[in-house]
């Protein structure tokens, strides 16, 4: 993994596969509690004709996990994504993200729409319009952070969590509270204004995110939805061949001026 030091002193780990390929790069962002390793069975297929960049979010994997809670937020994570693209020499990119990574990819569009060529949203949701629903989500995030502080692992962990190795696991509850907790409805309210082609992928057994996938497909104008059979919350890991085919088909059908 390569290392990138941010202005706040945090060092991020990232890797660019096939960096000299001619296509517009694909930046893949993992879900909460996962690492860049969750994309290992996808990068070879997806990097045939374009660079594919993977990275560990702060508090995850081989990236730093600062003690200061002020160094974790949605806005900081989006800025980290832009910095990773800068380090890889990419002015524009297709942003692909799973779960939290998908939400951050939508948030990226609000800040850097000119850098976005397309979106691939995997087993994710757009957040909440309703304050009560958002409060319920944030209460779940706080419970998860407390479980992590007590060193508890979840018996129902999906594939992306099972593969994860974190150099600084103490950073996970900080990332949960700072990045995964939601404060407003900016992201969900932005869906109707997304102008880039968007692929929404969800595992057929990912019951908690099927409705979110449907909602995004209905509200994002240039979107298509793919449901992957026999897959749960990490469809790219549960059925990598089906996932890779869906993403490659989507990228190949994009208009040349975008790619």
C-alpha positions, 0 to 999 in steps of 0.5 A: 500500500502507498501512504499519503499524509494529509494536512492534519497529520493523518496518514492514509493507505491506498493502492492504485491497480494498473495506474497507466491504463487509459480509462477514467479511474475507479475509486472504490471505498469500503464500508464501515469496519472493512478495509480495502481488502474487501475489493480483492476479488474485484480489482483484477477484473475491473482494472483491465482497461482503467486504473482502480484505486482502493484505500483504507478510510481513517480509523480502518485497516493500515490508515492512521486512527487519530485520537482526536474526534475532530479528525473524523467527519463526513466532510473530512472523509470526502476530502480524503477521497479527493486527496487520494484522487489527487495522489493518483493523478486523477482529475475525474473518477467513477466513484464506487462505494459499499455501505458507508463508502456508498454514502460517502460517494454520494456526499462526494457528489455534493462537494466535487460534482465536477470530478465525478464521471459516474457512481456505483453504489453497492449495498448502501442507502442515501440516509434519512429525511426524517429526524426520527429515523435518523435518530434511530440510526444514530442510536444504533451507531452509538451502540455499535461504537460501544460494542467495539470499545468493549471488544465485542465482535458481531456473530452476524458479521458479513464478509467484508467485516470477516476479512478486515484486519485493522492496525488500530482497531481503537479507531473504529468507534471514533470513525463510527461516531464521527463519520457514520452518524448522520446529522442532516438530510443533505445527501438524500435530498441531493438524489434528484439532482445527480446528473452522472450515470449511476449503477445501484447494486444490492444483494438479494439477501441484503434485506436492510438495504433493498428498500434503500436501493429501490429508493435511490433507483427511483430518485436518481435520474440516470440510474439502473439497479442490479439485484445480485442473487445469493448475495448479502450485504457485501454483494461484491464478495459474495458473488464476485463474478456477477458483481464484476460483470455488472460493473464492467457492463455498466462502465462499457456502456457509458458514453465516450465523452464521460470516459 
